Amino acid sequence: MLSEDAIRGEGTIREVLPNGLFRVELPNGHRVLAHVPGRLRLEYSGLLPGEKVVMKMSAYDLSRGCITNRQK
């Protein structure tokens, strides 16, 4: 995914899935399957449902995304 093609968005983690995957709900109600990249996996091992995150999604597939930051 090229950075200029990415769409940034904020959402809330609704469900923690195996293998570093999360179900994230956007403010408009759309649900996205998001993952944490390998370089951030150690830092984000404690993500829990209800936490707010910033993620980027591909302009070509809006059903999948990549978590980039945790909001505090």
N, CA, C and O atoms as a printed pandas DataFrame, in Angstrom:
     atom_number atom_name residue_name chain_id  residue_number  x_coord  y_coord  z_coord
0              1         N          MET        A               1    0.846   -1.159    0.000
1              2        CA          MET        A               1    0.000    0.000    0.000
2              3         C          MET        A               1    0.898    1.231    0.000
3              4         O          MET        A               1    1.726    1.396    0.896
4              5         N          LEU        A               2    0.744    2.074   -0.975
5              6        CA          LEU        A               2    1.508    3.300   -1.041
6              7         C          LEU        A               2    0.931    4.327   -0.089
7              8         O          LEU        A               2   -0.281    4.381    0.120
8              9         N          SER        A               3    1.799    5.142    0.488
9             10        CA          SER        A               3    1.318    6.096    1.491
10            11         C          SER        A               3    0.414    7.154    0.882
11            12         O          SER        A               3   -0.471    7.660    1.573
12            13         N          GLU        A               4    0.601    7.509   -0.387
13            14        CA          GLU        A               4   -0.275    8.513   -0.990
14            15         C          GLU        A               4   -1.652    7.944   -1.327
15            16         O          GLU        A               4   -2.595    8.709   -1.533
16            17         N          ASP        A               5   -1.786    6.626   -1.388
17            18        CA          ASP        A               5   -3.076    5.993   -1.641
18            19         C          ASP        A               5   -3.840    5.689   -0.354
19            20         O          ASP        A               5   -4.993    5.260   -0.407
20            21         N          ALA        A               6   -3.215    5.905    0.793
21            22        CA          ALA        A               6   -3.825    5.526    2.070
22            23         C          ALA        A               6   -4.826    6.575    2.537
23            24         O          ALA        A               6   -4.631    7.775    2.341
24            25         N          ILE        A               7   -5.895    6.098    3.154
25            26        CA          ILE        A               7   -6.906    6.954    3.765
26            27         C          ILE        A               7   -6.770    6.791    5.267
27            28         O          ILE        A               7   -6.892    5.680    5.784
28            29         N          ARG        A               8   -6.521    7.872    5.964
29            30        CA          ARG        A               8   -6.379    7.820    7.422
30            31         C          ARG        A               8   -7.740    7.957    8.075
31            32         O          ARG        A               8   -8.601    8.698    7.600
32            33         N          GLY        A               9   -7.922    7.237    9.165
33            34        CA          GLY        A               9   -9.182    7.303    9.894
34            35         C          GLY        A               9   -8.991    6.917   11.341
35            36         O          GLY        A               9   -8.001    6.283   11.707
36            37         N          GLU        A              10   -9.942    7.304   12.153
37            38        CA          GLU        A              10   -9.939    6.958   13.563
38            39         C          GLU        A              10  -11.074    5.986   13.827
39            40         O          GLU        A              10  -12.105    6.021   13.156
40            41         N          GLY        A              11  -10.877    5.130   14.797
41            42        CA          GLY        A              11  -11.918    4.165   15.121
42            43         C          GLY        A              11  -11.741    3.617   16.517
43            44         O          GLY        A              11  -10.797    3.960   17.228
44            45         N          THR        A              12  -12.674    2.753   16.898
45            46        CA          THR        A              12  -12.663    2.129   18.210
46            47         C          THR        A              12  -12.575    0.623   18.035
47            48         O          THR        A              12  -13.309    0.041   17.236
48            49         N          ILE        A              13  -11.683   -0.005   18.776
49            50        CA          ILE        A              13  -11.544   -1.459   18.705
50            51         C          ILE        A              13  -12.788   -2.091   19.319
51            52         O          ILE        A              13  -13.140   -1.787   20.458
52            53         N          ARG        A              14  -13.451   -2.963   18.573
53            54        CA          ARG        A              14  -14.642   -3.648   19.054
54            55         C          ARG        A              14  -14.375   -5.105   19.403
55            56         O          ARG        A              14  -15.046   -5.673   20.265
56            57         N          GLU        A              15  -13.390   -5.716   18.732
57            58        CA          GLU        A              15  -13.145   -7.141   18.954
58            59         C          GLU        A              15  -11.672   -7.439   18.701
59            60         O          GLU        A              15  -11.090   -6.945   17.735
60            61         N          VAL        A              16  -11.077   -8.240   19.563
61            62        CA          VAL        A              16   -9.696   -8.676   19.394
62            63         C          VAL        A              16   -9.728  -10.083   18.809
63            64         O          VAL        A              16  -10.343  -10.984   19.381
64            65         N          LEU        A              17   -9.072  -10.270   17.679
65            66        CA          LEU        A              17   -9.038  -11.551   16.984
66            67         C          LEU        A              17   -7.637  -12.142   17.085
67            68         O          LEU        A              17   -6.707  -11.426   17.457
68            69         N          PRO        A              18   -7.454  -13.404   16.771
69            70        CA          PRO        A              18   -6.123  -14.019   16.840
70            71         C          PRO        A              18   -5.169  -13.442   15.800
71            72         O          PRO        A              18   -5.589  -12.823   14.822
72            73         N          ASN        A              19   -3.872  -13.661   16.034
73            74        CA          ASN        A              19   -2.795  -13.304   15.115
74            75         C          ASN        A              19   -2.682  -11.805   14.861
75            76         O          ASN        A              19   -2.364  -11.395   13.745
76            77         N          GLY        A              20   -2.933  -10.988   15.862
77            78        CA          GLY        A              20   -2.732   -9.550   15.718
78            79         C          GLY        A              20   -3.769   -8.844   14.874
79            80         O          GLY        A              20   -3.498   -7.771   14.334
80            81         N          LEU        A              21   -4.950   -9.422   14.748
81            82        CA          LEU        A              21   -6.031   -8.780   13.993
82            83         C          LEU        A              21   -7.054   -8.194   14.958
83            84         O          LEU        A              21   -7.268   -8.707   16.057
84            85         N          PHE        A              22   -7.681   -7.105   14.517
85            86        CA          PHE        A              22   -8.672   -6.416   15.333
86            87         C          PHE        A              22   -9.849   -6.017   14.466
87            88         O          PHE        A              22   -9.675   -5.678   13.295
88            89         N          ARG        A              23  -11.034   -6.053   15.028
89            90        CA          ARG        A              23  -12.223   -5.527   14.358
90            91         C          ARG        A              23  -12.405   -4.110   14.890
91            92         O          ARG        A              23  -12.638   -3.916   16.083
92            93         N          VAL        A              24  -12.300   -3.117   14.000
93            94        CA          VAL        A              24  -12.357   -1.706   14.383
94            95         C          VAL        A              24  -13.614   -1.086   13.784
95            96         O          VAL        A              24  -13.920   -1.290   12.610
96            97         N          GLU        A              25  -14.337   -0.328   14.606
97            98        CA          GLU        A              25  -15.537    0.351   14.139
98            99         C          GLU        A              25  -15.243    1.834   13.959
99           100         O          GLU        A              25  -14.757    2.495   14.877
100          101         N          LEU        A              26  -15.537    2.347   12.779
101          102        CA          LEU        A              26  -15.344    3.763   12.480
102          103         C          LEU        A              26  -16.517    4.564   13.022
103          104         O          LEU        A              26  -17.562    3.987   13.323
104          105         N          PRO        A              27  -16.371    5.894   13.155
105          106        CA          PRO        A              27  -17.468    6.716   13.686
106          107         C          PRO        A              27  -18.761    6.634   12.874
107          108         O          PRO        A              27  -19.842    6.866   13.416
108          109         N          ASN        A              28  -18.665    6.308   11.582
109          110        CA          ASN        A              28  -19.878    6.208   10.766
110          111         C          ASN        A              28  -20.543    4.832   10.849
111          112         O          ASN        A              28  -21.532    4.585   10.160
112          113         N          GLY        A              29  -20.007    3.924   11.694
113          114        CA          GLY        A              29  -20.603    2.604   11.884
114          115         C          GLY        A              29  -19.992    1.508   11.030
115          116         O          GLY        A              29  -20.309    0.336   11.234
116          117         N          HIS        A              30  -19.128    1.844   10.084
117          118        CA          HIS        A              30  -18.478    0.861    9.213
118          119         C          HIS        A              30  -17.448    0.076   10.018
119          120         O          HIS        A              30  -16.685    0.662   10.786
120          121         N          ARG        A              31  -17.422   -1.239    9.850
121          122        CA          ARG        A              31  -16.455   -2.090   10.557
122          123         C          ARG        A              31  -15.346   -2.519    9.616
123          124         O          ARG        A              31  -15.592   -2.887    8.467
124          125         N          VAL        A              32  -14.119   -2.467   10.122
125          126        CA          VAL        A              32  -12.924   -2.736    9.332
126          127         C          VAL        A              32  -12.093   -3.783   10.054
127          128         O          VAL        A              32  -11.988   -3.757   11.281
128          129         N          LEU        A              33  -11.500   -4.705    9.300
129          130        CA          LEU        A              33  -10.569   -5.683    9.845
130          131         C          LEU        A              33   -9.175   -5.060    9.762
131          132         O          LEU        A              33   -8.671   -4.815    8.666
132          133         N          ALA        A              34   -8.557   -4.804   10.905
133          134        CA          ALA        A              34   -7.264   -4.113   10.934
134          135         C          ALA        A              34   -6.202   -4.999   11.583
135          136         O          ALA        A              34   -6.500   -5.837   12.433
136          137         N          HIS        A              35   -4.964   -4.792   11.162
137          138        CA          HIS        A              35   -3.848   -5.529   11.749
138          139         C          HIS        A              35   -2.801   -4.536   12.248
139          140         O          HIS        A              35   -2.812   -3.361   11.883
140          141         N          VAL        A              36   -1.916   -5.024   13.074
141          142        CA          VAL        A              36   -0.795   -4.238   13.569
142          143         C          VAL        A              36    0.442   -4.719   12.825
143          144         O          VAL        A              36    0.708   -5.921   12.809
144          145         N          PRO        A              37    1.212   -3.819   12.206
145          146        CA          PRO        A              37    2.410   -4.262   11.496
146          147         C          PRO        A              37    3.434   -4.867   12.450
147          148         O          PRO        A              37    3.430   -4.559   13.642
148          149         N          GLY        A              38    4.302   -5.715   11.938
149          150        CA          GLY        A              38    5.253   -6.453   12.753
150          151         C          GLY        A              38    6.147   -5.580   13.611
151          152         O          GLY        A              38    6.481   -5.955   14.736
152          153         N          ARG        A              39    6.541   -4.421   13.101
153          154        CA          ARG        A              39    7.445   -3.567   13.864
154          155         C          ARG        A              39    6.766   -2.943   15.082
155          156         O          ARG        A              39    7.449   -2.523   16.016
156          157         N          LEU        A              40    5.437   -2.875   15.088
157          158        CA          LEU        A              40    4.710   -2.296   16.214
158          159         C          LEU        A              40    4.017   -3.337   17.080
159          160         O          LEU        A              40    3.368   -2.987   18.066
160          161         N          ARG        A              41    4.145   -4.594   16.730
161          162        CA          ARG        A              41    3.396   -5.641   17.422
162          163         C          ARG        A              41    3.765   -5.754   18.902
163          164         O          ARG        A              41    2.900   -6.021   19.736
164          165         N          LEU        A              42    5.024   -5.557   19.228
165          166        CA          LEU        A              42    5.435   -5.632   20.629
166          167         C          LEU        A              42    4.861   -4.472   21.430
167          168         O          LEU        A              42    4.439   -4.654   22.572
168          169         N          GLU        A              43    4.843   -3.292   20.843
169          170        CA          GLU        A              43    4.339   -2.106   21.536
170          171         C          GLU        A              43    2.830   -2.175   21.744
171          172         O          GLU        A              43    2.326   -1.716   22.768
172          173         N          TYR        A              44    2.112   -2.741   20.790
173          174        CA          TYR        A              44    0.659   -2.746   20.833
174          175         C          TYR        A              44    0.083   -4.073   21.295
175          176         O          TYR        A              44   -1.054   -4.402   20.958
176          177         N          SER        A              45    0.837   -4.829   22.049
177          178        CA          SER        A              45    0.339   -6.137   22.479
178          179         C          SER        A              45   -0.821   -6.006   23.456
179          180         O          SER        A              45   -1.565   -6.965   23.659
180          181         N          GLY        A              46   -0.988   -4.837   24.063
181          182        CA          GLY        A              46   -2.031   -4.664   25.058
182          183         C          GLY        A              46   -3.252   -3.934   24.557
183          184         O          GLY        A              46   -3.962   -3.338   25.367
184          185         N          LEU        A              47   -3.537   -3.945   23.271
185          186        CA          LEU        A              47   -4.736   -3.285   22.753
186          187         C          LEU        A              47   -5.971   -4.055   23.212
187          188         O          LEU        A              47   -6.039   -5.278   23.091
188          189         N          LEU        A              48   -6.945   -3.316   23.740
189          190        CA          LEU        A              48   -8.153   -3.932   24.274
190          191         C          LEU        A              48   -9.390   -3.331   23.622
191          192         O          LEU        A              48   -9.328   -2.222   23.091
192          193         N          PRO        A              49  -10.508   -4.042   23.655
193          194        CA          PRO        A              49  -11.751   -3.478   23.119
194          195         C          PRO        A              49  -12.113   -2.178   23.836
195          196         O          PRO        A              49  -11.973   -2.062   25.054
196          197         N          GLY        A              50  -12.575   -1.217   23.063
197          198        CA          GLY        A              50  -12.945    0.076   23.602
198          199         C          GLY        A              50  -11.888    1.146   23.426
199          200         O          GLY        A              50  -12.180    2.328   23.608
200          201         N          GLU        A              51  -10.657    0.765   23.074
201          202        CA          GLU        A              51   -9.594    1.749   22.881
202          203         C          GLU        A              51   -9.728    2.413   21.514
203          204         O          GLU        A              51  -10.156    1.785   20.547
204          205         N          LYS        A              52   -9.359    3.682   21.446
205          206        CA          LYS        A              52   -9.400    4.426   20.193
206          207         C          LYS        A              52   -8.045    4.318   19.518
207          208         O          LYS        A              52   -7.006    4.429   20.168
208          209         N          VAL        A              53   -8.061    4.100   18.196
209          210        CA          VAL        A              53   -6.837    3.949   17.415
210          211         C          VAL        A              53   -6.927    4.778   16.139
211          212         O          VAL        A              53   -8.013    5.118   15.670
212          213         N          VAL        A              54   -5.759    5.093   15.592
213          214        CA          VAL        A              54   -5.656    5.737   14.283
214          215         C          VAL        A              54   -5.164    4.673   13.328
215          216         O          VAL        A              54   -4.240    3.929   13.654
216          217         N          MET        A              55   -5.768    4.589   12.154
217          218        CA          MET        A              55   -5.371    3.565   11.201
218          219         C          MET        A              55   -5.385    4.124    9.795
219          220         O          MET        A              55   -5.957    5.183    9.539
220          221         N          LYS        A              56   -4.756    3.411    8.895
221          222        CA          LYS        A              56   -4.815    3.788    7.493
222          223         C          LYS        A              56   -5.396    2.635    6.702
223          224         O          LYS        A              56   -5.128    1.463    6.970
224          225         N          MET        A              57   -6.204    3.005    5.713
225          226        CA          MET        A              57   -6.883    2.016    4.879
226          227         C          MET        A              57   -6.508    2.268    3.421
227          228         O          MET        A              57   -6.250    3.405    3.026
228          229         N          SER        A              58   -6.481    1.230    2.648
229          230        CA          SER        A              58   -6.236    1.346    1.228
230          231         C          SER        A              58   -7.454    1.946    0.544
231          232         O          SER        A              58   -8.587    1.642    0.916
232          233         N          ALA        A              59   -7.235    2.776   -0.430
233          234        CA          ALA        A              59   -8.340    3.359   -1.185
234          235         C          ALA        A              59   -9.028    2.298   -2.039
235          236         O          ALA        A              59  -10.147    2.514   -2.506
236          237         N          TYR        A              60   -8.377    1.162   -2.249
237          238        CA          TYR        A              60   -8.916    0.120   -3.107
238          239         C          TYR        A              60   -9.725   -0.917   -2.335
239          240         O          TYR        A              60  -10.602   -1.561   -2.910
240          241         N          ASP        A              61   -9.447   -1.089   -1.046
241          242        CA          ASP        A              61  -10.171   -2.060   -0.224
242          243         C          ASP        A              61  -10.442   -1.424    1.132
243          244         O          ASP        A              61   -9.574   -1.429    2.004
244          245         N          LEU        A              62  -11.632   -0.881    1.314
245          246        CA          LEU        A              62  -11.976   -0.163    2.539
246          247         C          LEU        A              62  -12.390   -1.085    3.675
247          248         O          LEU        A              62  -12.751   -0.608    4.751
248          249         N          SER        A              63  -12.344   -2.399    3.460
249          250        CA          SER        A              63  -12.722   -3.327    4.515
250          251         C          SER        A              63  -11.524   -3.793    5.336
251          252         O          SER        A              63  -11.696   -4.513    6.319
252          253         N          ARG        A              64  -10.303   -3.390    4.946
253          254        CA          ARG        A              64   -9.096   -3.786    5.667
254          255         C          ARG        A              64   -8.243   -2.557    5.949
255          256         O          ARG        A              64   -8.247   -1.592    5.184
256          257         N          GLY        A              65   -7.511   -2.606    7.060
257          258        CA          GLY        A              65   -6.678   -1.467    7.420
258          259         C          GLY        A              65   -5.479   -1.886    8.245
259          260         O          GLY        A              65   -5.303   -3.060    8.573
260          261         N          CYS        A              66   -4.656   -0.898    8.573
261          262        CA          CYS        A              66   -3.440   -1.101    9.347
262          263         C          CYS        A              66   -3.420   -0.079   10.484
263          264         O          CYS        A              66   -3.498    1.123   10.232
264          265         N          ILE        A              67   -3.318   -0.538   11.721
265          266        CA          ILE        A              67   -3.305    0.354   12.874
266          267         C          ILE        A              67   -1.934    1.013   12.959
267          268         O          ILE        A              67   -0.906    0.336   12.954
268          269         N          THR        A              68   -1.931    2.352   13.038
269          270        CA          THR        A              68   -0.664    3.079   13.097
270          271         C          THR        A              68   -0.389    3.664   14.465
271          272         O          THR        A              68    0.767    3.698   14.887
272          273         N          ASN        A              69   -1.408    4.127   15.179
273          274        CA          ASN        A              69   -1.213    4.753   16.487
274          275         C          ASN        A              69   -2.344    4.395   17.426
275          276         O          ASN        A              69   -3.440    4.028   17.005
276          277         N          ARG        A              70   -2.049    4.512   18.713
277          278        CA          ARG        A              70   -3.075    4.372   19.758
278          279         C          ARG        A              70   -3.320    5.760   20.324
279          280         O          ARG        A              70   -2.373    6.489   20.620
280          281         N          GLN        A              71   -4.578    6.125   20.473
281          282        CA          GLN        A              71   -4.909    7.412   21.086
282          283         C          GLN        A              71   -5.080    7.216   22.570
283          284         O          GLN        A              71   -5.655    6.223   23.016
284          285         N          LYS        A              72   -4.578    8.171   23.339
285          286        CA          LYS        A              72   -4.693    8.044   24.798
286          287         C          LYS        A              72   -5.701    9.009   25.345
287          288         O          LYS        A              72   -5.930    9.044   26.554
